[in-house]
Amino acid sequence: MSIPAELNGTWNLDPTHATLGFAIRHAGVSKVRGQFNDFTGSASTENGTASAEVEIKVVSIDTRNEGRDGHLQSGDFFDAEQFPTITFKTTAVEIDGDDAKITGDLTIKGVTKSITLKGEFNGVADDPFGAHRTGFSLTGSFNRGDFGLTWNAALEAGGFLLGDKVKLDLEAEFVKA
C-alpha cells in the first residue's frame, strides 16, 4: 500500500462538497442521525506519506431538532462552552487502489483516542473551473463513553435511551492548494 503520486502536495477540505455525519441508537429501536455543518481541514502528501487534520465546531451540530442540539452542546455531552472544537489528526494513511484506511487521533472534550476510518479513495479529477480535486468516502465508529459522553436515561422497559456506539460517515472532497 502506498500513497499515489498524484496526491503529492497540499490539499484543503472543501466544506461545500463534504459531509460529516453520525448515527447513534435511540431507545433501542432506531437510530438518530445528525451532522456537523462547520468544519475545516487540510491534508499534505509528500514522498509516499500523508497527513491530515480536521477541526469541527461543536456548535454546528445539527440533528434537525433544536432542543436536542442544545442538549448535545451542553455539559451533559460535548460541553461546547469549555470544549468548542473536536479535532482529528491522522497517524497513518493507507491507500490500496480504491481502498482507503485512515487512522488518527480523535479529540473530544480534551480526551484523545485513536480511531480508524475505512472506505474508498475516490480518485483525482480536474473540475470545469480549473480546481484539482480528490475525495474519500469513509466510515468508522467509536464508543462515546471513551470521550466522557456518558449522559443517558434508563428506559421503563429496560435498557437505556442512547447506545454507546457512534457511527461516523464522512464524505470528504479536497482541493489542491
C-alpha atoms as one frame of an Amber mdcrd trajectory, in Angstrom:
protein
   0.000   0.000   0.000   1.258   3.406  -0.878   0.061   6.923  -1.404  -0.466
   7.636  -5.126   1.979  10.204  -6.505  -0.967  12.170  -7.923  -1.810  13.144
  -4.310   1.536  14.875  -3.660   1.080  18.400  -2.377  -1.150  20.348  -0.029
  -4.936  19.975  -0.126  -7.700  21.971   1.574 -11.005  20.430   2.575 -13.895
  21.849   0.550 -16.703  22.078   3.141 -19.286  22.805   0.445 -18.551  19.355
  -1.008 -18.133  17.430   2.238 -20.385  15.983   4.921 -19.578  14.769   8.404
 -22.449  12.671   9.665 -23.065  10.413  12.641 -25.683   7.984  13.929 -26.446
   6.581  17.389 -29.001   4.025  18.538 -32.016   5.649  20.227 -34.406   3.920
  22.642 -33.063   0.599  21.403 -35.363   0.680  18.387 -33.928   3.101  15.828
 -31.008   5.390  15.068 -30.857   9.159  15.314 -28.697  10.776  12.661 -27.047
  14.143  12.603 -24.149  16.051  11.181 -21.730  18.852  11.881 -22.113  21.783
   9.494 -18.966  23.806  10.266 -15.582  22.124   9.890 -12.255  22.810   8.224
  -9.373  20.606   7.263  -6.236  20.144   5.245  -4.030  17.322   4.035  -0.458
  17.093   2.865   1.277  14.340   0.948   4.952  14.042   0.186   7.276  11.154
  -0.670   4.618   8.498  -0.126   3.449   9.715   3.279   0.311  11.663   4.059
  -1.116  13.607   6.964  -4.415  15.381   7.519  -6.152  17.446  10.190  -9.810
  18.324  10.665 -11.338  20.781  13.144 -15.078  20.630  13.857 -17.108  23.366
  15.572 -19.284  21.684  18.218 -21.973  24.397  17.995 -22.590  23.375  14.378
 -24.160  20.055  15.423 -27.426  19.511  13.560 -29.857  16.682  14.324 -32.868
  18.540  12.904 -34.109  19.147  16.453 -33.107  22.433  18.097 -33.752  21.195
  21.657 -31.675  18.060  21.139 -28.883  20.086  19.503 -28.815  22.394  22.533
 -28.664  19.409  24.890 -25.779  17.913  22.874 -23.881  21.213  23.150 -24.416
  21.318  26.939 -22.220  19.936  29.707 -24.211  16.683  29.589 -22.497  15.904
  26.279 -19.927  17.958  24.332 -19.732  20.975  26.680 -19.280  23.357  23.738
 -18.556  26.310  26.004 -15.454  24.682  27.509 -14.550  22.485  24.505 -15.651
  24.372  21.371 -13.919  22.071  18.869 -13.460  18.412  18.057 -10.248  17.531
  16.216  -8.942  14.615  14.192  -5.264  14.252  13.217  -4.050  11.352  11.133
  -1.364   8.985  12.377  -1.460   6.612   9.371  -2.904   6.777   5.865  -3.072
   3.697   3.657  -4.408   3.666   0.104  -4.553   0.464  -1.935  -6.288   1.091
  -5.244  -9.771   2.293  -4.328  -9.482   1.151  -0.689  -8.555   3.664   1.993
  -7.763   3.183   5.674  -7.094   6.274   7.761  -6.111   6.055  11.415  -5.851
   9.087  13.630  -6.284  10.745  16.970  -9.819  11.946  17.665 -10.078  14.526
  20.454 -13.426  15.222  22.105 -13.766  17.126  25.405  -9.994  17.073  25.893
  -9.806  13.266  25.584  -7.793  11.803  22.709  -8.283   8.269  21.395  -7.192
   6.535  18.221  -9.880   5.569  15.702  -9.737   4.062  12.220 -11.867   5.121
   9.268 -12.193   2.791   6.294 -13.697   3.257   2.886 -12.925   4.424  -0.585
 -10.372   6.638  -2.240 -12.486   8.210  -4.988  -9.636   9.370  -7.204  -8.417
  12.704  -8.522 -10.056  14.969 -11.115  -9.968  18.486 -12.516 -13.296  20.294
 -12.310 -14.600  22.629 -15.074 -13.379  25.667 -13.101  -9.720  24.611 -13.003
  -9.592  23.174  -9.476  -7.709  19.915  -8.920  -9.828  17.725  -6.584  -9.625
  14.454  -4.697 -12.135  12.711  -2.487 -12.740   9.998   0.079 -15.838   8.189
   1.386 -15.102   6.881   4.892 -16.910   5.219   7.785 -15.913   4.292  11.327
 -17.175   4.200  14.867 -16.213   4.898  18.453 -17.569   4.361  21.953 -18.901
   7.686  23.211 -18.124   6.784  26.838 -14.411   6.725  25.978 -14.676  10.502
  25.496 -16.731  11.269  28.586 -20.028  11.449  26.662 -21.812   9.345  29.262
 -25.202  11.014  29.792 -28.046   8.539  29.439 -31.528   7.756  30.753 -32.953
   4.403  31.790 -35.958   3.128  29.856 -39.010   1.891  31.726 -38.929  -1.411
  29.806 -35.203  -1.859  30.495 -32.086  -0.700  28.740 -31.072   2.866  28.051
 -32.176   5.735  25.832 -28.844   6.020  23.990 -26.475   3.417  22.633 -22.752
   3.578  23.335 -21.548   3.190  19.736 -21.415   6.259  17.499 -21.117   5.526
  13.793 -19.379   8.089  11.579 -19.966   8.716   7.888 -17.632  11.112   6.078
 -17.634  12.357   2.510 -14.534  14.494   2.062 -13.546  16.414  -1.050 -10.245
  18.286  -1.093  -8.943  20.969  -3.462  -5.231  21.213  -4.210  -3.746  24.406
  -2.798
